[in-house]
Amino acid sequence: MHAVDGGAPGRAWSALGRSLPRPRGVLIASAHWESSVPMLSGNPKPQTIHDFGGFPEELYRERYPAPGAPELAAAAVALLKASEIAAGIDGCRGLDHGAWIPLKWMYPEHDVPVVQLSLQPELGTAHHLRLGRALAALADDDVLIIGSGHVTHNLRDWMSNPRRHEPLRYAESFADWLKDRLAARDVQALVAYRERAPDAIRAHPTEEHLLPLFVAWGAAGTDAVAERVVHGFEAGALALDSYLFHPARIEAD
C-alpha cells in the first residue's frame, strides 16, 4: 500500500529522487523476481506487474509506464559474463511491485529508463555481493543501482497484528545489528548473517528480501559509507529501513 500512501518511506524516496544526480538509467534488484541465473529485463516497454492479491482496488489501478533500457540490460549481462557469471535477458519481463513502487516516488514522471535484475536465493549472500561488485562499473557510468527488499520480512508476524505500533523485539534487534555491521563494513558478519545476526531466521524465514541489499552494497563497494535514510516499522514486524551507500571518499567531507 506504499504505492498509494508512501508514508515516511515514500517521502524519503521522493527526497532522494530530488537530491541525487539524475541517472541515465536505473538497475533495480527486486525480491520479487527469482531465476536460476541472473536475468535482466530487456523489454523496451515494461508493463506494471501487480504481483499480489487481496488488496484494495485502487492499488490495481496504479501504473508506472517507465521505459525499459535494452542496451543497459545488455551492458549488465556483458559485465556479469566478464566476471564469469552466467546471465541472460528476458525480453518480456515487466516491473514488479518491488521495482515500481519505490520508483514511483523517486521519479514520478516515470521518465528514467529502468532495468530489473532477478535474484537467486539458493545461491546466498556472497553470490549477490559478487553480482553487485560485477555491476559496479555501471554506477560509475551514471546508472543508479538499487536493491529493493525489506530489512526484516516475517509476514506471519506482520499479519498477526496489523495495528501494532511498537516494533517486535527481534525485528528491532536485527535492524540495529544490520546498521551496526554496515557501519563497521563487516563483510564476513553480513555475508554470514544467518549464523551471526540475532534472530536472523525469524527476521527472514526466507532470504529473498534481504539479498537485494547485498547487490546495492556490492555495487557501491563494501568500503562505502552506509547512511540510513529511513528508519521505522510497520505492524511491528516489517523494518522499513532504507540505506544510501556513499563512496568512501565522501566520509571525510
Number of C-alpha atoms within 10 A of each C-alpha: 11 14 18 12 10 17 11 15 20 21 15 18 22 19 14 16 19 12 10 10 11 14 15 15 22 24 26 25 28 27 26 18 19 16 12 13 14 20 24 27 26 24 22 19 19 24 19 21 18 16 11 10 7 5 9 9 8 10 14 14 9 16 16 21 19 24 18 27 24 21 12 22 24 17 15 26 22 18 19 21 14 11 14 10 17 14 18 19 18 15 17 12 22 24 28 20 20 22 29 29 23 22 25 24 22 22 19 14 12 17 14 18 21 32 29 29 27 21 26 20 19 13 11 16 24 18 19 25 23 19 24 29 22 23 25 22 16 20 18 11 11 14 21 20 25 26 25 25 23 22 26 26 24 19 14 10 16 17 12 11 12 12 11 15 12 13 17 17 11 17 25 22 17 22 22 14 17 19 18 13 17 23 15 13 17 14 16 11 16 19 18 13 19 17 12 13 19 19 17 19 16 17 28 20 15 14 21 23 23 22 27 28 26 26 31 30 28 24 26 25 19 21 19 21 22 24 14 14 15 18 13 16 21 15 19 21 30 23 24 18 18 21 20 17 20 16 14 14 10 9 10 5 4
